[in-house]
Amino acid sequence: MTPTTLLWLVTGCLMLQPLSTDLYLATLPGMAADFGVAASAVQHTLSLFVIGFGAAQLVSGPLSDRYGRKPVMIGGLSLYLASTLACAFAPDLPWLIGARFVQAIGCCTGVVVARAVIRDAYPPVEGGRMLAKVSSLLSMAPILGPILGGYLQVAFGWRSAFIALAATGLVVWIAALRRMRESNTQPDREALRPARLARSYLAVARSPAFWAYALPGTLSYASIFAFISGTPFVLIRVLGVPTQHYGYYFALGVLGYLGGTLLCRRMIGRIGLQRSLEVGTLIGLLGGLGFLAAALGGFSSPALVVAAQFVVMIAHGINFPSAQAGSLAPFPEKAGAAAGLFGFISMLGAFFTGMWVGSSHDGTVLPLATISATVAIGLFLSARIMARHGRTV
C-alpha cells in the first residue's frame, strides 16, 4: 500500500470507534425516555460496548498475527455491519445492549489490525508520527458525529444513528476489500496456541517499557471517557442545552483533540515519545484540577464543561498517539498481541470510568469535575513514575 492509501484506510478503521460511541451520545436521554428506563440503564449500551471492545482485542491481535491482517480485518468489519443493523432494529433495551456488545467486537478488530499494520510498516518514531497524522483526521469523527447525531435524534429518533453507522461501516468494508494489501509477511502459525498465546501476553505484560506507555495511555483514554459518558446528561439534563445543540458543545471540546494531535506530530520528531507524553500529562493535570477548582467555586455552566473538555482533549491528542506507538515499539514480532493488550487495558479503564460517572449523577457538575481531576492526577503521576522505562524505547 502507498502511504496515502495506508493513511486513509487506517483512519477509516480507527474512526469507527469514536463514531460508534460519539454519534449516538445526543440520543441517550431520548433513548431512556423511549424505553422508559433510567439514565444509568441506557448507559449500559456504552459500558457494554467498551467491555466488548476491550475483551475482543485480546483475540483480534493474535488472530491477525496468525492468519494475516487483511482476512481478519474483513471478518471484523463484516461483523460490525451485521451487528450495527441489529442495533438499529432492536425491539428492546436488552437486545440493544447485546447487539452493542457484538458491534464492539467487530469494531475493535478493525482498530487492532490497523494499529498492527502501522507497526508492520514503520519504526516506532515514524509510526508515532503516522498515528498522530491519523489522529488529526480522526478528530473529525468526534467533532462532527455528535452534531449529526443530535439532528438525527430530533428528526428521526435514536435508531437513525445506527443506520448512519452502518453506512459508514459499509464504506470502510469496501475500501478494505478493494485497497488493503497484506502487511504481515511472516504469519506466526503458533500465535493462537493457548500456551503460546499466554506466553506472548505474559512477555508483553512483564515488560516495564510496555507499561511506561500503556498505563498513561489507559488513564488518558479514561480522562476523555469521563466526558464522553458524562456530558450528554450534564449538558442536556443539568444545564439545559437543547438536544440538537449538544453536538456543537461537544464538538467545541473535541477541537482540543485536533490541536493536540497537531502538536504531537511536531513534538514526537523533536523531543521523542516519552517527553511528549510528559508534556501531555501535565496539560491534562491542569485541565482536570482547573475544572474541579471552578466547580468547587460555584461555577456551573456549559462554557465551563466545554473549556475543561477542550484542555483534557488537547492532552489526550498528545498522549494517546505517543502511548500507542511506545507500547508497541518493543514487540515487532508480537505487534498484534501488544496492540490487543494495550487496547484491552485502555477499554477496561474506560469501562470503570463510565460506571463511575453513571453512578455519580446528582444533578450538578461536581461529580464529573471530581472524576476528571482524580483521573488527571493518576495520569500525571503514572507518566513520571514510569518515565525511566519509557526512555528505553
C-alpha positions as a printed Julia matrix, in Angstrom:
393×3 Matrix{Float64}:
   0.0     0.0    0.0
   1.14    3.54  -0.68
   1.49    5.8    2.37
  -1.63    7.72   1.3
  -3.72    4.55   0.94
  -2.45    3.31   4.29
  -3.24    6.65   5.92
  -6.85    6.71   4.77
  -7.51    3.03   5.4
  -6.17    3.18   8.96
  -8.1     6.41   9.54
 -11.34    4.78   8.38
 -10.87    1.77  10.63
  -9.94    3.8   13.7
 -12.77    6.27  13.01
 -15.39    3.58  13.6
 -14.61    3.57  17.33
 -15.28    7.25  18.13
 -18.25    7.3   15.77
 -19.74    4.25  17.47
 -19.54    5.95  20.85
 -19.97    9.64  19.99
 -22.53    9.76  17.18
 -25.36    8.46  19.37
 -24.48   10.39  22.55
 -27.17   13.0   21.99
 -29.75   10.21  21.66
 -29.13    8.74  25.14
 -31.67   10.89  27.04
 -34.24   10.26  24.28
 -33.45    6.55  24.27
 -34.05    6.41  28.03
 -37.43    8.06  27.57
 -38.34    5.76  24.65
 -37.59    2.59  26.61
 -38.96    4.05  29.85
 -35.75    3.44  31.85
 -33.33    5.45  33.98
 -30.28    7.21  32.58
 -27.98    4.64  34.2
 -29.74    1.84  32.27
 -29.13    3.26  28.78
 -25.52    3.97  29.72
 -25.05    0.18  29.65
 -25.15    0.5   25.86
 -21.92    2.46  26.22
 -20.36    0.4   29.02
 -21.0    -2.98  27.35
 -19.59   -1.64  24.1
 -16.42   -0.74  25.96
 -16.18   -4.19  27.59
 -16.73   -5.99  24.28
 -14.23   -3.75  22.56
 -11.6    -4.35  25.2
 -12.02   -8.1   25.61
 -12.07   -8.88  21.89
  -8.74   -7.17  21.35
  -7.04   -9.98  23.25
  -8.11  -12.3   20.43
  -8.17   -9.98  17.42
  -4.48   -9.11  17.65
  -3.19  -12.71  17.77
  -5.69  -13.69  15.04
  -4.05  -11.17  12.73
  -0.6   -12.45  13.77
  -1.69  -15.97  12.75
  -3.89  -15.5    9.67
  -2.73  -12.12   8.38
  -4.06   -8.61   8.72
  -6.46   -8.47   5.75
  -8.72  -11.51   6.32
  -9.13  -10.67   9.99
  -9.89   -7.06   9.09
 -12.59   -8.07   6.58
 -14.14  -10.51   9.04
 -14.29   -7.91  11.79
 -15.84   -5.25   9.56
 -18.47   -7.74   8.35
 -19.43   -8.48  11.96
 -19.6    -4.74  12.64
 -22.04   -4.2    9.77
 -24.39   -7.0   10.79
 -24.49   -6.05  14.48
 -24.98   -2.35  13.74
 -28.11   -3.17  11.76
 -29.24   -5.33  14.7
 -28.85   -2.26  16.93
 -30.95   -0.15  14.56
 -33.88   -2.59  14.73
 -33.56   -3.59  18.4
 -37.04   -4.21  19.89
 -35.98   -3.55  23.48
 -33.06   -2.36  25.6
 -31.56   -5.81  26.42
 -31.45   -6.61  22.68
 -29.75   -3.27  22.0
 -27.18   -3.83  24.76
 -26.37   -7.31  23.41
 -26.06   -6.04  19.83
 -23.78   -3.25  21.01
 -21.52   -5.83  22.64
 -21.22   -7.74  19.35
 -20.77   -4.48  17.44
 -17.82   -3.68  19.68
 -16.13   -6.98  18.81
 -16.27   -6.19  15.1
 -15.22   -2.59  15.63
 -12.24   -3.45  17.79
 -10.95   -5.95  15.22
 -10.59   -3.17  12.68
  -8.86   -0.91  15.19
  -6.39   -3.54  16.43
  -5.45   -4.68  12.95
  -4.99   -1.08  11.82
  -2.58   -0.42  14.7
  -0.67   -3.62  13.89
  -0.4    -2.6   10.23
   1.24    0.67  11.31
   3.75   -1.32  13.38
   4.4    -3.59  10.38
   5.11   -0.64   8.11
   7.03    1.85  10.29
   9.67    2.03  13.05
   8.49    3.46  16.41
   9.05    7.2   15.91
   7.73    7.21  12.34
   4.83    5.05  13.49
   4.05    7.59  16.19
   4.06   10.41  13.66
   1.78    8.44  11.34
  -0.61    7.72  14.21
  -0.61   11.42  15.12
  -1.45   12.25  11.49
  -4.24    9.65  11.57
  -5.46   11.12  14.86
  -5.71   14.59  13.3
  -8.04   13.21  10.63
  -9.74   11.02  13.22
 -10.74   14.06  15.25
 -13.38   14.86  12.62
 -15.42   11.89  13.9
 -15.99   13.15  17.47
 -16.36   16.71  16.15
 -19.0    16.03  13.51
 -20.52   12.81  14.93
 -22.41   14.28  17.91
 -23.67   17.17  15.76
 -25.09   14.76  13.19
 -26.43   12.55  15.98
 -28.3    15.44  17.57
 -30.08   16.34  14.36
 -30.83   12.69  13.57
 -32.36   12.27  17.03
 -34.6    15.31  16.62
 -35.64   14.4   13.05
 -35.85   10.61  13.07
 -35.18    9.25  16.57
 -32.3     7.27  18.02
 -32.43    4.36  15.54
 -31.28    6.61  12.72
 -27.88    6.98  14.4
 -27.22    3.27  13.9
 -28.34    3.42  10.25
 -25.71    6.13   9.76
 -23.09    3.96  11.49
 -23.94    1.02   9.23
 -23.49    3.19   6.14
 -20.09    4.33   7.39
 -19.02    0.78   8.17
 -20.01   -0.3    4.66
 -17.72    2.33   3.11
 -14.76    1.16   5.22
 -15.54   -2.51   4.4
 -15.48   -1.8    0.66
 -12.23    0.18   0.96
 -10.52   -2.62   2.91
 -11.73   -5.28   0.48
 -10.5    -3.4   -2.58
  -7.42   -1.49  -1.45
  -5.85   -3.25   1.54
  -2.68   -5.26   0.98
  -1.32   -7.83   3.41
   1.42   -6.36   5.64
   2.05   -9.42   7.83
   4.55  -11.15   5.55
   5.52  -13.79   8.11
   2.38  -15.11   9.84
   3.05  -16.82  13.14
   1.41  -20.25  12.86
   1.73  -20.78  16.6
   0.2   -17.44  17.59
  -3.18  -18.89  18.64
  -1.95  -21.91  20.57
  -3.1   -21.36  24.17
   0.36  -21.86  25.67
   1.97  -19.63  23.05
  -0.74  -17.01  23.44
  -0.28  -16.97  27.19
   3.49  -16.63  26.76
   3.06  -13.77  24.29
   0.79  -11.78  26.59
   2.95  -12.59  29.58
   6.05  -11.37  27.75
   4.31   -8.1   26.9
   2.79   -7.7   30.37
   6.15   -8.28  32.07
   7.82   -5.5   30.1
   8.23   -2.24  32.06
   8.69   -0.47  28.72
   5.16   -1.54  27.74
   3.63   -0.23  30.97
   5.56    3.04  30.7
   3.22    3.87  27.83
   0.21    1.59  28.35
  -0.62    2.9   31.84
  -0.6     6.61  30.89
  -2.41    5.73  27.65
  -5.15    3.97  29.62
  -5.6     6.85  32.05
  -5.57    9.35  29.19
  -8.41    7.5   27.49
 -10.23    7.33  30.83
  -9.88   11.11  31.14
 -11.81   11.75  27.92
 -14.26    8.9   28.51
 -15.46   10.71  31.61
 -16.65   13.49  29.28
 -17.96   11.09  26.62
 -20.2     9.31  29.14
 -20.98   12.29  31.37
 -21.64   15.29  29.12
 -24.91   14.12  27.49
 -26.66   14.18  30.87
 -24.71   17.08  32.39
 -25.2    19.38  29.41
 -28.73   18.33  28.38
 -30.35   17.39  31.7
 -28.42   19.51  34.24
 -27.5    22.62  32.25
 -30.44   22.68  29.84
 -28.65   22.5   26.48
 -31.15   21.59  23.7
 -30.61   18.12  22.26
 -29.99   19.4   18.73
 -27.32   21.78  20.05
 -25.49   19.24  22.2
 -23.24   18.13  19.34
 -21.91   21.65  18.85
 -20.9    21.92  22.5
 -19.24   18.52  22.4
 -17.52   19.39  19.11
 -16.02   22.54  20.61
 -14.43   20.43  23.3
 -13.13   17.9   20.78
 -11.39   20.66  18.81
  -8.82   20.46  21.58
  -8.06   16.89  20.48
  -7.37   18.08  16.94
  -5.0    20.72  18.3
  -3.28   18.15  20.49
  -2.63   15.77  17.6
  -1.16   18.59  15.51
   1.17   19.44  18.39
   2.04   15.77  18.83
   3.17   15.42  15.21
   5.73   18.15  15.77
   6.76   17.17  19.28
   7.46   13.48  18.67
  10.04   14.24  15.99
  11.75   16.87  18.15
  11.65   15.59  21.71
  10.64   11.92  21.36
   7.76    9.81  22.62
   8.49    9.96  26.36
   8.98   13.71  26.62
   5.86   14.29  24.53
   3.92   12.11  26.94
   5.22   14.07  29.92
   4.11   17.37  28.36
   0.68   15.98  27.52
   0.05   14.61  31.01
   0.96   17.98  32.54
  -1.64   19.69  30.35
  -4.18   17.06  31.4
  -3.43   17.71  35.07
  -4.01   21.44  34.65
  -7.32   20.78  32.89
  -8.64   18.34  35.49
  -7.64   20.4   38.53
  -8.89   23.62  36.92
 -12.28   22.03  36.28
 -12.6    20.85  39.88
 -11.49   24.2   41.31
 -14.07   26.06  39.23
 -16.85   23.63  40.19
 -15.98   23.9   43.88
 -16.02   27.67  43.47
 -19.66   27.56  42.41
 -19.25   27.89  38.65
 -21.72   25.73  36.72
 -22.26   26.45  33.04
 -21.91   24.8   29.62
 -18.88   27.03  28.97
 -17.04   25.54  31.96
 -17.69   21.96  30.87
 -16.63   22.68  27.28
 -13.49   24.52  28.41
 -12.45   21.66  30.68
 -13.12   19.11  27.95
 -11.11   21.21  25.48
  -7.99   21.19  27.68
  -8.28   17.48  28.53
  -8.72   16.71  24.83
  -5.56   18.64  23.95
  -3.69   16.47  26.41
  -5.2    13.28  25.0
  -4.26   14.3   21.46
  -0.63   14.36  22.61
  -0.76   11.4   24.98
  -2.55    8.71  23.02
  -0.52    8.6   19.78
   2.66    8.61  21.88
   1.34    5.86  24.13
   0.16    3.66  21.26
   3.47    3.86  19.39
   5.59    3.49  22.53
   3.72    0.47  23.89
   4.11   -1.48  20.62
   7.7    -0.46  19.9
   9.49   -3.24  21.86
   7.43   -6.0   20.18
   7.89   -6.07  16.39
   7.13   -9.8   16.29
   4.19   -9.56  18.71
   2.63   -6.36  17.41
  -0.85   -7.88  17.32
  -0.65   -9.17  20.88
   0.82   -5.9   22.16
  -1.86   -3.87  20.37
  -4.55   -6.18  21.77
  -3.31   -5.92  25.34
  -2.95   -2.15  25.09
  -6.49   -1.85  23.76
  -7.92   -4.19  26.4
  -6.34   -2.24  29.24
  -7.5     1.08  27.76
 -11.07   -0.14  27.42
 -11.06   -1.61  30.92
 -10.07    1.8   32.28
 -12.83    3.43  30.23
 -15.41    0.9   31.45
 -14.76    1.6   35.12
 -14.68    5.33  34.45
 -18.04    5.13  32.68
 -19.55    3.14  35.53
 -18.18    5.68  38.0
 -19.69    8.56  36.03
 -23.03    6.76  35.61
 -23.38    6.05  39.32
 -22.37    9.55  40.41
 -25.08   11.69  38.77
 -26.54   14.04  41.38
 -27.94   16.84  39.26
 -24.79   19.0   39.42
 -21.48   19.39  37.59
 -19.38   18.48  40.64
 -19.23   14.66  40.21
 -17.88   14.97  36.66
 -15.32   17.55  37.78
 -14.18   15.35  40.68
 -13.71   12.32  38.42
 -11.86   14.4   35.84
  -9.41   15.74  38.43
  -8.82   12.33  40.04
  -8.0    10.65  36.72
  -5.77   13.58  35.72
  -3.69   13.21  38.9
  -3.24    9.48  38.27
  -2.28   10.15  34.65
   0.33   12.74  35.6
   1.9    10.52  38.26
   1.96    7.41  36.08
   3.99    9.11  33.35
   6.57   10.35  35.88
   6.87    7.12  37.86
   7.39    5.01  34.71
   9.49    7.54  32.81
  12.85    5.76  33.14
  11.41    2.65  31.48
   9.86    4.64  28.66
  13.16    6.19  27.7
  14.49    2.74  26.7
  12.1     2.62  23.71
